[in-house]
Amino acid sequence: QVHLVESGGGLVQPGGSLRLSCVTSASIFSILAMAWYRQAPGKQRELVATISSGGTTNYADFVKGRFTISRDNAKNTMYLQMNSLKPEDTAVYYCNPPPGDPTWAVFGSWGQGTQVTVSS
C-alpha cells in the first residue's frame, strides 16, 4: 500500500524543539516534491514548508528561520526540524505533495498526522 506515516510529535514548552519524520512506502519518493502541512484546532489546514525532489525549499513566513525541511531519499523520509517553538505552532502536522501538484495522485489522501503541542 502506498501511504505516508508522520511521527515525532509531542508536548514541548515554548522555545523547545522537535523533529518530525514522514516516511513512505512509495518507491518513487525520491522524484516527488513534498510538503509539510499543519492544522490547528478550529482552523483550516495550512502549508508549512515545501521541498523539491532536488532539495529546494520554501517556507511559510510564520516558520521561516525556525523550521527546516529536509529529506533523505535513501530512506524515503522527509523531516521537519522545528526550533523555537511557539504555542501557535500547536497543530496536527501532515505530509503530502505541495498544493496543486499533480503528484497528489500518488497518495490522494491525508494520513493520521502527528500531534505537536507547545504549551507551558
PAKE-472216 format. One record per residue (C-alpha): x, y, z; residue number from 1; residue in one letter. Coordinates in steps of 0.02 Angstrom, whole numbers, plus 32768, in hexadecimal, padded with zeros to 4 digits. Layout:
BEGIN
X:X; Y:Y; Z:Z; i:NUM; aa:A
...
! end
This chain:
BEGIN
X:8000; Y:8000; Z:8000; i:1; aa:Q
X:8040; Y:80AD; Z:7FD3; i:2; aa:V
X:802E; Y:811D; Z:806B; i:3; aa:H
X:8084; Y:819E; Z:80D8; i:4; aa:L
X:80A4; Y:818E; Z:8192; i:5; aa:V
X:80CB; Y:8226; Z:81FD; i:6; aa:E
X:8122; Y:8217; Z:82A5; i:7; aa:S
X:8189; Y:8277; Z:8322; i:8; aa:G
X:8108; Y:82EA; Z:836E; i:9; aa:G
X:80F3; Y:8307; Z:8426; i:10; aa:G
X:80DD; Y:8384; Z:84B2; i:11; aa:L
X:8161; Y:840A; Z:84C5; i:12; aa:V
X:8171; Y:84B0; Z:851D; i:13; aa:Q
X:817E; Y:8554; Z:84BD; i:14; aa:P
X:822E; Y:8567; Z:8479; i:15; aa:G
X:8246; Y:84AC; Z:846C; i:16; aa:G
X:826C; Y:8440; Z:83D6; i:17; aa:S
X:8228; Y:83A7; Z:837E; i:18; aa:L
X:8254; Y:8349; Z:82E1; i:19; aa:R
X:81C7; Y:82FE; Z:827D; i:20; aa:L
X:81DB; Y:8270; Z:8202; i:21; aa:S
X:8173; Y:823D; Z:816C; i:22; aa:C
X:8198; Y:8193; Z:8122; i:23; aa:V
X:8148; Y:8141; Z:808C; i:24; aa:T
X:8141; Y:8097; Z:803D; i:25; aa:S
X:813D; Y:80E9; Z:7F90; i:26; aa:A
X:81D6; Y:80B6; Z:7F2F; i:27; aa:S
X:81CB; Y:8155; Z:7EC7; i:28; aa:I
X:81DF; Y:81C8; Z:7F5E; i:29; aa:F
X:8286; Y:8209; Z:7F1F; i:30; aa:S
X:8236; Y:825E; Z:7E88; i:31; aa:I
X:81A6; Y:82AE; Z:7EE7; i:32; aa:L
X:8199; Y:835E; Z:7F25; i:33; aa:A
X:8158; Y:8357; Z:7FD8; i:34; aa:M
X:8112; Y:83CA; Z:805C; i:35; aa:A
X:80E5; Y:83D8; Z:8112; i:36; aa:W
X:8039; Y:8418; Z:8143; i:37; aa:Y
X:7FE7; Y:8439; Z:81EA; i:38; aa:R
X:7F39; Y:844E; Z:822D; i:39; aa:Q
X:7F15; Y:84A0; Z:82D3; i:40; aa:A
X:7E72; Y:8483; Z:8331; i:41; aa:P
X:7DE4; Y:84E3; Z:82E0; i:42; aa:G
X:7E50; Y:8521; Z:8251; i:43; aa:K
X:7E6D; Y:84F2; Z:819D; i:44; aa:Q
X:7F01; Y:8489; Z:8169; i:45; aa:R
X:7F94; Y:84F5; Z:8136; i:46; aa:E
X:8035; Y:84DB; Z:80D7; i:47; aa:L
X:80D2; Y:84E0; Z:8141; i:48; aa:V
X:8161; Y:84BA; Z:80CA; i:49; aa:A
X:8189; Y:8467; Z:8025; i:50; aa:T
X:8220; Y:840C; Z:7FE0; i:51; aa:I
X:8240; Y:83DB; Z:7F2C; i:52; aa:S
X:8287; Y:8335; Z:7EF5; i:53; aa:S
X:832E; Y:838E; Z:7EE5; i:54; aa:G
X:8327; Y:83DB; Z:7F92; i:55; aa:G
X:82EC; Y:848C; Z:7F6C; i:56; aa:T
X:8288; Y:84CC; Z:8000; i:57; aa:T
X:8202; Y:854D; Z:8021; i:58; aa:N
X:81B4; Y:8580; Z:80C6; i:59; aa:Y
X:811B; Y:85D8; Z:8104; i:60; aa:A
X:8146; Y:867F; Z:8152; i:61; aa:D
X:810E; Y:8649; Z:81FD; i:62; aa:F
X:8192; Y:85BF; Z:8208; i:63; aa:V
X:8220; Y:8608; Z:81A2; i:64; aa:K
X:82BF; Y:860C; Z:8208; i:65; aa:G
X:827C; Y:8590; Z:8287; i:66; aa:R
X:824F; Y:84F4; Z:8223; i:67; aa:F
X:82B9; Y:8491; Z:81A8; i:68; aa:T
X:8272; Y:8416; Z:812B; i:69; aa:I
X:82E5; Y:838F; Z:80E7; i:70; aa:S
X:82E0; Y:82E4; Z:8098; i:71; aa:R
X:8343; Y:8244; Z:8090; i:72; aa:D
X:8313; Y:81F0; Z:7FEF; i:73; aa:N
X:8375; Y:8153; Z:801A; i:74; aa:A
X:8300; Y:813C; Z:80AE; i:75; aa:K
X:8261; Y:8177; Z:8057; i:76; aa:N
X:8251; Y:81F4; Z:80E4; i:77; aa:T
X:8230; Y:82AD; Z:80F6; i:78; aa:M
X:8253; Y:8310; Z:8194; i:79; aa:Y
X:821C; Y:83B0; Z:81E6; i:80; aa:L
X:8293; Y:83F4; Z:8269; i:81; aa:Q
X:8232; Y:846D; Z:82D5; i:82; aa:M
X:828F; Y:84E4; Z:8347; i:83; aa:N
X:8258; Y:8576; Z:83B1; i:84; aa:S
X:81AA; Y:852F; Z:83B9; i:85; aa:L
X:8119; Y:85A1; Z:83E4; i:86; aa:K
X:806D; Y:8578; Z:8429; i:87; aa:P
X:8022; Y:85A7; Z:8381; i:88; aa:E
X:8085; Y:8517; Z:8333; i:89; aa:D
X:8010; Y:84A0; Z:838C; i:90; aa:T
X:7FBC; Y:8437; Z:8306; i:91; aa:A
X:7FB4; Y:838E; Z:82B4; i:92; aa:V
X:803F; Y:8386; Z:8234; i:93; aa:Y
X:802A; Y:8329; Z:8190; i:94; aa:Y
X:8094; Y:8304; Z:80F8; i:95; aa:C
X:805F; Y:82FA; Z:8042; i:96; aa:N
X:8094; Y:8345; Z:7F9B; i:97; aa:P
X:8086; Y:8403; Z:7F8A; i:98; aa:P
X:7FDD; Y:8452; Z:7F66; i:99; aa:P
X:7FA2; Y:843D; Z:7EB5; i:100; aa:G
X:8030; Y:83CA; Z:7E88; i:101; aa:D
X:7FF8; Y:833F; Z:7E13; i:102; aa:P
X:805B; Y:82C3; Z:7E7B; i:103; aa:T
X:7FCC; Y:82C9; Z:7EF8; i:104; aa:W
X:7F8D; Y:8237; Z:7E90; i:105; aa:A
X:8014; Y:81CB; Z:7EDD; i:106; aa:V
X:7FC3; Y:81D0; Z:7F89; i:107; aa:F
X:7F1B; Y:8226; Z:7F74; i:108; aa:G
X:7EEF; Y:8238; Z:802B; i:109; aa:S
X:7F2A; Y:8275; Z:80D5; i:110; aa:W
X:7F7C; Y:8205; Z:8154; i:111; aa:G
X:7F62; Y:8208; Z:820F; i:112; aa:Q
X:7FE0; Y:8293; Z:822C; i:113; aa:G
X:8045; Y:82AE; Z:82CA; i:114; aa:T
X:800F; Y:831F; Z:8358; i:115; aa:Q
X:8080; Y:83AD; Z:838D; i:116; aa:V
X:804E; Y:8408; Z:842B; i:117; aa:T
X:80AF; Y:84A0; Z:8467; i:118; aa:V
X:807A; Y:84D7; Z:8513; i:119; aa:S
X:80C2; Y:850D; Z:85B8; i:120; aa:S
! end
